[in-house]
């Protein structure tokens, strides 16, 4: 029986160019050393370096009809410039001059074979030229226009009259208590009725009926605004909210498991070390589960998270005090506490994929770091897991230089120089561009090149390998100088979008911009389309800091049902979008748009 599937033809690669092999064996200029003759074009591609005003022309064409344009070739042996028509003649008259270089495209071409040829050493030279020169450029190049990907618009499902009748026959009314028993809402598949009864008003600024479900103030227990601001963001993180409200971590079940483990003598000794007061060690996930139940119970009175604060003090004893703490440090500590408790109940982490606990499933991402040797082009790649991305405030001018120049110009205006106007304006996209920009490492930071077997100068570039489901961007507003032995807060204004496209900062985009269509052994997962489809993020929480290092205050702005709400400890008010944009953002929380559903769907 004959079949077309009975034999599979092996893949046959075209034979290598004999003229390129002869050029390499003839002792010509090493192709890897040509990076000094190349420079990046405004579009980011490479071209042959030339003097300003120099216009290359074909040496064989008459002066009146000399061609100058994109298809000129320079001989690698004698540097003679020829057009596409005269390059084969030059190769025929002078043997050994077949390999030429495209002037405007920086691509190898065989004039005898009349075809492009590829060489890994020459490709490495192009990469060295692009990375080393792009790291020292002053103005960043304009982003290339990306092809628009087709997006399927999300449409929430709504039952038609026939479906409402079927659902109504097989469902019972759902009773939800709103406020302090001020209203009872009975919801069925067919209708929603509300009955109101008299009750004492809530202590929040906004009326209870106008606030979304689950929005509740948190009392300040003594310089604990850092904790309240982070808890408000975590309580309204969509994936965490769904996880705890669906009873995936039940504090009652967790306590029963701790009692069973307490029977072991070895387990009890470990518990005594973690909690000398006796009993099982505190579980931050259980306290967070209790807070979710209290916040989404319908009660609008401000909640006092004293139990959670006490448990956190036992988890992070070095921070146990009534002094103001850093909100970002508290955020990392909370995720570590949830991870320690849940990693025993879930599968262990594998290769840093972030699937060992709910904290890492939601916030874990992967950063890629490429260090390229400027001598041979060898690239060392490492992957680091992260739960947040710390960004420097990017600005066109250094704030310290601005302050110094103004101090020399007018010493009487020192106080005005310390205001926020002195520090310029930054954008979140500019911070991400600065984060993923190639950086030339100094002479004191030479890395050991495995190819050169020596310490060489290098270029480092960061990129985002995996975008977390919820991306937390930490803005570095607190700086400490070891040389001057002083700390300060950067009050520079930061512009941030409601919708953020992370595609330009992905590893796949960075690699494409760096190498183009050249042949390299890429990591296949870096070009995963699923990662690019998840690159659209939507903002849902902004944590801000006002004041200075000695006396500051944290506030969280939440975006619920496309409305902004200000959570200032126990006070919850409805605010406009302009107020949020005018604040000093310290931590920004974005969720993948495919999971966010336009931020317009009711939680309940």
MIKELO-302628 format. One record per residue (C-alpha): residue in three letters; residue number from 0; z, y, x. Coordinates in steps of 0.02 Angstrom, whole numbers, padded with zeros to 5 digits. Example, Ala and Ser with C-alpha at 12.3 -4.5 7.8 and 13.67 -1.06 7.14 Angstrom:
2
  res    n       w       v       u
  ala    0   00390  -00225   00615
  ser    1   00357  -00053   00684
This chain:
604
  res    n       w       v       u
  unk    0   00000   00000   00000
  unk    1  -00055   00166   00074
  unk    2   00045   00320   00041
  unk    3   00043   00498   00104
  unk    4   00228   00480   00142
  unk    5   00205   00325   00251
  unk    6   00179   00428   00408
  unk    7   00239   00599   00453
  unk    8   00141   00695   00582
  unk    9   00249   00765   00721
  unk   10   00254   00953   00742
  unk   11   00136   01005   00882
  unk   12   00168   01166   00972
  unk   13   00023   01261   01050
  unk   14   00000   01229   01237
  unk   15   00080   01359   01351
  unk   16  -00032   01493   01423
  unk   17  -00091   01440   01597
  unk   18  -00115   01620   01653
  unk   19   00067   01662   01613
  unk   20   00124   01509   01710
  unk   21   00014   01561   01856
  unk   22   00085   01737   01852
  unk   23   00263   01671   01856
  unk   24   00228   01552   01998
  unk   25   00127   01680   02097
  unk   26   00278   01784   02144
  unk   27   00240   01932   02031
  unk   28   00368   02055   01966
  unk   29   00507   01956   01879
  unk   30   00488   01981   01692
  unk   31   00676   01993   01668
  unk   32   00681   02149   01778
  unk   33   00560   02247   01669
  unk   34   00699   02318   01559
  unk   35   00700   02475   01665
  unk   36   00521   02510   01611
  unk   37   00561   02500   01425
  unk   38   00644   02618   01303
  unk   39   00682   02612   01115
  unk   40   00568   02699   00991
  unk   41   00641   02807   00849
  unk   42   00618   02658   00733
  unk   43   00725   02549   00847
  unk   44   00583   02446   00923
  unk   45   00542   02444   01109
  unk   46   00397   02530   01198
  unk   47   00345   02564   01378
  unk   48   00437   02713   01452
  unk   49   00329   02866   01488
  unk   50   00354   03047   01539
  unk   51   00362   03180   01403
  unk   52   00185   03238   01364
  unk   53   00104   03088   01451
  unk   54  -00037   03015   01346
  unk   55  -00099   02845   01408
  unk   56  -00288   02818   01406
  unk   57  -00404   02677   01448
  unk   58  -00463   02691   01629
  unk   59  -00632   02608   01592
  unk   60  -00682   02714   01442
  unk   61  -00778   02879   01473
  unk   62  -00663   03032   01469
  unk   63  -00749   03099   01314
  unk   64  -00726   02937   01222
  unk   65  -00562   02881   01301
  unk   66  -00456   02788   01179
  unk   67  -00274   02827   01158
  unk   68  -00175   02741   01024
  unk   69  -00072   02590   00982
  unk   70  -00182   02457   01063
  unk   71  -00175   02500   01248
  unk   72  -00122   02373   01379
  unk   73  -00047   02396   01552
  unk   74  -00082   02264   01683
  unk   75   00078   02189   01753
  unk   76  -00003   02166   01924
  unk   77  -00082   02337   01955
  unk   78  -00023   02445   01807
  unk   79  -00203   02482   01757
  unk   80  -00215   02539   01575
  unk   81  -00356   02465   01471
  unk   82  -00403   02458   01291
  unk   83  -00425   02296   01195
  unk   84  -00612   02293   01236
  unk   85  -00595   02322   01424
  unk   86  -00438   02221   01459
  unk   87  -00536   02055   01464
  unk   88  -00661   02134   01585
  unk   89  -00522   02188   01700
  unk   90  -00449   02012   01696
  unk   91  -00620   01936   01737
  unk   92  -00658   02053   01883
  unk   93  -00486   02038   01963
  unk   94  -00415   01860   01957
  unk   95  -00228   01852   01928
  unk   96  -00225   02008   01820
  unk   97  -00235   01920   01652
  unk   98  -00059   01959   01590
  unk   99  -00043   02134   01517
  unk  100   00090   02229   01420
  unk  101   00062   02317   01255
  unk  102   00109   02499   01289
  unk  103   00172   02542   01115
  unk  104   00242   02375   01059
  unk  105   00316   02304   01220
  unk  106   00236   02134   01191
  unk  107   00151   02020   01316
  unk  108  -00035   01988   01296
  unk  109  -00154   01873   01390
  unk  110  -00321   01961   01412
  unk  111  -00407   01799   01459
  unk  112  -00343   01698   01310
  unk  113  -00350   01855   01201
  unk  114  -00186   01811   01117
  unk  115  -00003   01858   01123
  unk  116   00108   01757   01238
  unk  117   00296   01738   01235
  unk  118   00418   01722   01377
  unk  119   00608   01708   01360
  unk  120   00641   01812   01516
  unk  121   00536   01956   01451
  unk  122   00621   01945   01281
  unk  123   00789   01956   01369
  unk  124   00728   02112   01461
  unk  125   00684   02193   01293
  unk  126   00856   02151   01224
  unk  127   00943   02225   01377
  unk  128   00842   02386   01361
  unk  129   00880   02405   01175
  unk  130   01066   02366   01185
  unk  131   01106   02466   01343
  unk  132   01010   02620   01291
  unk  133   01064   02617   01109
  unk  134   01247   02611   01159
  unk  135   01233   02777   01251
  unk  136   01130   02872   01125
  unk  137   01210   03027   01051
  unk  138   01142   03036   00873
  unk  139   01135   02868   00782
  unk  140   00962   02817   00729
  unk  141   00922   02832   00544
  unk  142   00943   02667   00452
  unk  143   00783   02573   00419
  unk  144   00728   02555   00241
  unk  145   00775   02383   00179
  unk  146   00673   02290   00054
  unk  147   00753   02302  -00116
  unk  148   00822   02136  -00176
  unk  149   00805   02091  -00356
  unk  150   00971   02100  -00447
  unk  151   01013   02019  -00610
  unk  152   01112   02140  -00716
  unk  153   01275   02071  -00782
  unk  154   01292   02071  -00970
  unk  155   01455   02025  -01051
  unk  156   01442   01894  -01186
  unk  157   01478   01945  -01364
  unk  158   01472   01819  -01508
  unk  159   01352   01845  -01651
  unk  160   01414   01833  -01834
  unk  161   01379   01646  -01844
  unk  162   01475   01613  -01684
  unk  163   01619   01722  -01743
  unk  164   01633   01617  -01900
  unk  165   01635   01454  -01801
  unk  166   01764   01520  -01678
  unk  167   01872   01591  -01817
  unk  168   01882   01421  -01902
  unk  169   01945   01336  -01744
  unk  170   02063   01469  -01675
  unk  171   02232   01542  -01716
  unk  172   02283   01726  -01703
  unk  173   02343   01788  -01533
  unk  174   02492   01907  -01541
  unk  175   02512   02028  -01397
  unk  176   02663   02143  -01383
  unk  177   02615   02316  -01317
  unk  178   02741   02444  -01255
  unk  179   02924   02431  -01303
  unk  180   02886   02337  -01463
  unk  181   02805   02496  -01524
  unk  182   02650   02405  -01583
  unk  183   02601   02226  -01617
  unk  184   02417   02186  -01595
  unk  185   02350   02033  -01684
  unk  186   02183   01980  -01612
  unk  187   02069   01846  -01683
  unk  188   01887   01806  -01655
  unk  189   01838   01904  -01809
  unk  190   01950   02057  -01811
  unk  191   02090   02152  -01727
  unk  192   02231   02232  -01825
  unk  193   02373   02339  -01761
  unk  194   02540   02374  -01842
  unk  195   02652   02510  -01773
  unk  196   02841   02522  -01777
  unk  197   02958   02656  -01714
  unk  198   03027   02638  -01540
  unk  199   03085   02743  -01395
  unk  200   02945   02817  -01291
  unk  201   02905   02750  -01119
  unk  202   02959   02845  -00965
  unk  203   02782   02848  -00894
  unk  204   02688   03011  -00901
  unk  205   02542   02939  -00997
  unk  206   02576   02868  -01169
  unk  207   02591   02678  -01169
  unk  208   02449   02655  -01291
  unk  209   02328   02746  -01176
  unk  210   02364   02638  -01023
  unk  211   02270   02476  -00989
  unk  212   02361   02313  -01004
  unk  213   02465   02274  -00850
  unk  214   02480   02453  -00787
  unk  215   02664   02484  -00757
  unk  216   02762   02599  -00642
  unk  217   02875   02537  -00501
  unk  218   03041   02622  -00464
  unk  219   03071   02689  -00290
  unk  220   03220   02598  -00214
  unk  221   03242   02720  -00070
  unk  222   03089   02761   00036
  unk  223   02996   02611  -00036
  unk  224   02838   02702  -00089
  unk  225   02746   02603   00046
  unk  226   02792   02442  -00044
  unk  227   02755   02507  -00219
  unk  228   02582   02569  -00169
  unk  229   02530   02403  -00092
  unk  230   02604   02303  -00236
  unk  231   02504   02405  -00362
  unk  232   02344   02363  -00268
  unk  233   02389   02178  -00257
  unk  234   02443   02167  -00439
  unk  235   02272   02229  -00493
  unk  236   02166   02134  -00368
  unk  237   02053   02035  -00488
  unk  238   02061   01867  -00399
  unk  239   02248   01873  -00362
  unk  240   02283   01928  -00540
  unk  241   02183   01782  -00612
  unk  242   02266   01660  -00492
  unk  243   02445   01703  -00536
  unk  244   02418   01736  -00721
  unk  245   02336   01565  -00738
  unk  246   02496   01487  -00669
  unk  247   02414   01421  -00511
  unk  248   02576   01460  -00420
  unk  249   02721   01432  -00538
  unk  250   02888   01491  -00472
  unk  251   02977   01358  -00576
  unk  252   02873   01216  -00500
  unk  253   02893   01290  -00327
  unk  254   03082   01296  -00345
  unk  255   03086   01114  -00400
  unk  256   02985   01065  -00246
  unk  257   03106   01160  -00134
  unk  258   03253   01068  -00211
  unk  259   03171   00900  -00177
  unk  260   03134   00949   00003
  unk  261   03312   01008   00023
  unk  262   03372   00828   00020
  unk  263   03302   00802   00193
  unk  264   03425   00849   00331
  unk  265   03287   00909   00445
  unk  266   03215   01020   00309
  unk  267   03385   01092   00271
  unk  268   03413   01137   00455
  unk  269   03248   01230   00456
  unk  270   03296   01318   00295
  unk  271   03463   01372   00370
  unk  272   03372   01446   00520
  unk  273   03257   01546   00407
  unk  274   03394   01592   00285
  unk  275   03567   01587   00364
  unk  276   03648   01638   00200
  unk  277   03611   01465   00134
  unk  278   03490   01397   00005
  unk  279   03303   01381   00016
  unk  280   03205   01516   00110
  unk  281   03132   01654   00001
  unk  282   02959   01627  -00069
  unk  283   02859   01789  -00081
  unk  284   02729   01701  -00187
  unk  285   02863   01658  -00316
  unk  286   02926   01837  -00318
  unk  287   02748   01898  -00337
  unk  288   02723   01775  -00480
  unk  289   02878   01845  -00565
  unk  290   02811   02022  -00543
  unk  291   02645   01973  -00622
  unk  292   02738   01903  -00772
  unk  293   02843   02060  -00789
  unk  294   02701   02183  -00764
  unk  295   02583   02096  -00887
  unk  296   02719   02061  -01015
  unk  297   02678   02218  -01112
  unk  298   02837   02312  -01067
  unk  299   02794   02488  -01011
  unk  300   02962   02538  -00935
  unk  301   02957   02557  -00746
  unk  302   02999   02397  -00653
  unk  303   03124   02389  -00509
  unk  304   03058   02267  -00377
  unk  305   03230   02241  -00298
  unk  306   03213   02051  -00291
  unk  307   03045   02064  -00204
  unk  308   03114   02191  -00078
  unk  309   03262   02078  -00037
  unk  310   03148   01928  -00011
  unk  311   03033   02029   00101
  unk  312   03181   02088   00204
  unk  313   03226   01905   00234
  unk  314   03046   01867   00280
  unk  315   03027   02017   00398
  unk  316   03203   02048   00459
  unk  317   03143   02169   00594
  unk  318   03085   02288   00456
  unk  319   03238   02268   00344
  unk  320   03299   02447   00318
  unk  321   03283   02592   00198
  unk  322   03172   02687   00318
  unk  323   02991   02725   00277
  unk  324   02876   02586   00338
  unk  325   02689   02578   00364
  unk  326   02595   02519   00210
  unk  327   02464   02428   00312
  unk  328   02596   02334   00410
  unk  329   02680   02287   00246
  unk  330   02514   02225   00176
  unk  331   02486   02109   00325
  unk  332   02666   02048   00313
  unk  333   02647   02004   00129
  unk  334   02488   01903   00160
  unk  335   02575   01810   00301
  unk  336   02722   01770   00187
  unk  337   02608   01700   00051
  unk  338   02513   01601   00182
  unk  339   02671   01522   00254
  unk  340   02724   01458   00083
  unk  341   02558   01400   00014
  unk  342   02480   01320   00167
  unk  343   02588   01166   00138
  unk  344   02523   01147  -00040
  unk  345   02338   01179   00000
  unk  346   02217   01103   00123
  unk  347   02234   01166   00301
  unk  348   02118   01301   00369
  unk  349   01959   01234   00447
  unk  350   01866   01339   00577
  unk  351   01943   01498   00510
  unk  352   01849   01489   00346
  unk  353   02000   01558   00253
  unk  354   02022   01421   00122
  unk  355   02202   01369   00163
  unk  356   02292   01481   00036
  unk  357   02255   01608  -00099
  unk  358   02288   01754   00018
  unk  359   02155   01698   00140
  unk  360   02035   01643   00003
  unk  361   02036   01820  -00064
  unk  362   02052   01931   00090
  unk  363   01991   01825   00236
  unk  364   01829   01871   00323
  unk  365   01749   01834   00492
  unk  366   01698   01959   00626
  unk  367   01568   01922   00758
  unk  368   01579   01996   00934
  unk  369   01429   01991   01051
  unk  370   01451   02037   01235
  unk  371   01283   02051   01324
  unk  372   01264   02056   01513
  unk  373   01160   02207   01565
  unk  374   01093   02114   01717
  unk  375   01028   01949   01649
  unk  376   01041   01970   01460
  unk  377   01161   01824   01434
  unk  378   01260   01847   01273
  unk  379   01434   01779   01241
  unk  380   01476   01764   01056
  unk  381   01648   01744   00979
  unk  382   01706   01735   00797
  unk  383   01873   01806   00741
  unk  384   01950   01786   00567
  unk  385   02023   01942   00488
  unk  386   02108   01994   00326
  unk  387   02062   02177   00344
  unk  388   01945   02288   00445
  unk  389   02024   02433   00541
  unk  390   01905   02580   00560
  unk  391   01913   02735   00669
  unk  392   01876   02899   00584
  unk  393   01701   02942   00641
  unk  394   01652   03125   00659
  unk  395   01516   03224   00743
  unk  396   01646   03315   00848
  unk  397   01806   03258   00931
  unk  398   01955   03340   00843
  unk  399   02050   03359   01007
  unk  400   01903   03453   01084
  unk  401   01891   03565   00931
  unk  402   02077   03606   00940
  unk  403   02068   03640   01127
  unk  404   01919   03756   01112
  unk  405   02000   03854   00970
  unk  406   02162   03865   01066
  unk  407   02073   03945   01212
  unk  408   01976   04063   01098
  unk  409   02121   04122   00991
  unk  410   02298   04067   01030
  unk  411   02367   04160   00881
  unk  412   02289   04036   00760
  unk  413   02376   03878   00818
  unk  414   02445   03835   00648
  unk  415   02275   03847   00565
  unk  416   02202   03728   00693
  unk  417   02323   03593   00638
  unk  418   02260   03594   00460
  unk  419   02138   03467   00393
  unk  420   01990   03585   00414
  unk  421   02001   03565   00603
  unk  422   01966   03381   00595
  unk  423   01795   03380   00514
  unk  424   01729   03261   00384
  unk  425   01702   03074   00400
  unk  426   01614   02949   00289
  unk  427   01654   02767   00262
  unk  428   01475   02720   00304
  unk  429   01489   02822   00463
  unk  430   01648   02729   00509
  unk  431   01562   02562   00481
  unk  432   01412   02622   00583
  unk  433   01530   02670   00722
  unk  434   01618   02501   00708
  unk  435   01455   02402   00727
  unk  436   01374   02517   00856
  unk  437   01341   02443   01030
  unk  438   01473   02499   01154
  unk  439   01447   02497   01341
  unk  440   01604   02429   01424
  unk  441   01671   02522   01573
  unk  442   01677   02462   01752
  unk  443   01859   02411   01729
  unk  444   01810   02297   01584
  unk  445   01681   02187   01668
  unk  446   01668   02013   01594
  unk  447   01626   01853   01683
  unk  448   01444   01809   01650
  unk  449   01416   01621   01643
  unk  450   01234   01641   01693
  unk  451   01263   01759   01841
  unk  452   01427   01673   01888
  unk  453   01501   01844   01924
  unk  454   01584   01990   01836
  unk  455   01451   02108   01770
  unk  456   01442   02265   01665
  unk  457   01407   02225   01484
  unk  458   01375   02294   01310
  unk  459   01485   02242   01164
  unk  460   01434   02247   00982
  unk  461   01536   02200   00829
  unk  462   01466   02140   00664
  unk  463   01529   02058   00505
  unk  464   01490   01874   00497
  unk  465   01571   01840   00327
  unk  466   01617   01968   00195
  unk  467   01782   01928   00108
  unk  468   01791   01919  -00081
  unk  469   01904   02071  -00074
  unk  470   01873   02185   00075
  unk  471   02017   02293   00134
  unk  472   01968   02438   00248
  unk  473   02112   02512   00347
  unk  474   02080   02689   00407
  unk  475   02166   02727   00572
  unk  476   02255   02890   00532
  unk  477   02403   02865   00649
  unk  478   02365   02882   00835
  unk  479   02480   02859   00984
  unk  480   02436   02918   01158
  unk  481   02521   02826   01300
  unk  482   02463   02958   01424
  unk  483   02534   03106   01328
  unk  484   02675   03001   01254
  unk  485   02649   03077   01082
  unk  486   02596   03020   00909
  unk  487   02501   03114   00777
  unk  488   02419   03092   00608
  unk  489   02234   03126   00583
  unk  490   02210   03225   00423
  unk  491   02021   03216   00427
  unk  492   01939   03203   00257
  unk  493   01852   03038   00219
  unk  494   01709   03019   00096
  unk  495   01697   02846   00018
  unk  496   01575   02777  -00113
  unk  497   01619   02684  -00271
  unk  498   01483   02556  -00233
  unk  499   01459   02500  -00054
  unk  500   01314   02399   00019
  unk  501   01377   02301   00170
  unk  502   01206   02226   00214
  unk  503   01171   02345   00362
  unk  504   01334   02290   00446
  unk  505   01311   02102   00427
  unk  506   01278   01994   00579
  unk  507   01109   01943   00508
  unk  508   01055   02125   00497
  unk  509   01124   02169   00669
  unk  510   01034   02021   00749
  unk  511   00871   02064   00662
  unk  512   00881   02244   00720
  unk  513   00925   02189   00897
  unk  514   00798   02051   00925
  unk  515   00664   02085   00795
  unk  516   00541   01941   00782
  unk  517   00579   01873   00954
  unk  518   00620   01691   00980
  unk  519   00805   01658   01005
  unk  520   00925   01521   00955
  unk  521   01009   01613   00812
  unk  522   01156   01545   00717
  unk  523   01071   01482   00560
  unk  524   01217   01530   00450
  unk  525   01201   01714   00501
  unk  526   01043   01728   00396
  unk  527   01118   01646   00244
  unk  528   01049   01728   00088
  unk  529   01212   01697  -00004
  unk  530   01301   01813   00117
  unk  531   01173   01950   00087
  unk  532   01186   01930  -00101
  unk  533   01375   01955  -00088
  unk  534   01356   02115   00014
  unk  535   01371   02233  -00136
  unk  536   01552   02288  -00158
  unk  537   01640   02390  -00291
  unk  538   01793   02500  -00263
  unk  539   01947   02465  -00370
  unk  540   02097   02534  -00273
  unk  541   02129   02677  -00153
  unk  542   02294   02689  -00060
  unk  543   02327   02864   00008
  unk  544   02452   02947   00124
  unk  545   02505   03128   00116
  unk  546   02619   03222   00234
  unk  547   02650   03190   00418
  unk  548   02727   03054   00526
  unk  549   02906   03108   00493
  unk  550   02893   03142   00306
  unk  551   02752   03059   00212
  unk  552   02719   02982   00042
  unk  553   02607   02840  -00017
  unk  554   02513   02841  -00183
  unk  555   02389   02716  -00256
  unk  556   02241   02757  -00367
  unk  557   02180   02613  -00475
  unk  558   02010   02601  -00557
  unk  559   02030   02508  -00721
  unk  560   01900   02505  -00860
  unk  561   01800   02636  -00761
  unk  562   01948   02756  -00772
  unk  563   02061   02813  -00629
  unk  564   02250   02802  -00639
  unk  565   02375   02874  -00517
  unk  566   02523   02761  -00476
  unk  567   02657   02870  -00398
  unk  568   02807   02753  -00395
  unk  569   02873   02753  -00575
  unk  570   02749   02884  -00636
  unk  571   02579   02826  -00699
  unk  572   02453   02958  -00752
  unk  573   02269   02965  -00794
  unk  574   02171   03069  -00666
  unk  575   01991   03120  -00637
  unk  576   01878   03047  -00505
  unk  577   01873   03212  -00410
  unk  578   02061   03202  -00377
  unk  579   02040   03028  -00302
  unk  580   01898   03084  -00190
  unk  581   01999   03234  -00128
  unk  582   02144   03123  -00070
  unk  583   02175   03061   00106
  unk  584   02123   02879   00094
  unk  585   02222   02761   00204
  unk  586   02173   02590   00134
  unk  587   02020   02554   00027
  unk  588   02005   02396  -00077
  unk  589   01831   02336  -00125
  unk  590   01786   02178  -00221
  unk  591   01618   02092  -00225
  unk  592   01519   02165  -00368
  unk  593   01467   01992  -00427
  unk  594   01652   01961  -00462
  unk  595   01696   02134  -00523
  unk  596   01580   02147  -00674
  unk  597   01559   02336  -00661
  unk  598   01747   02366  -00672
  unk  599   01726   02395  -00858
  unk  600   01794   02235  -00934
  unk  601   01968   02232  -01011
  unk  602   02092   02117  -00926
  unk  603   02154   02056  -01093
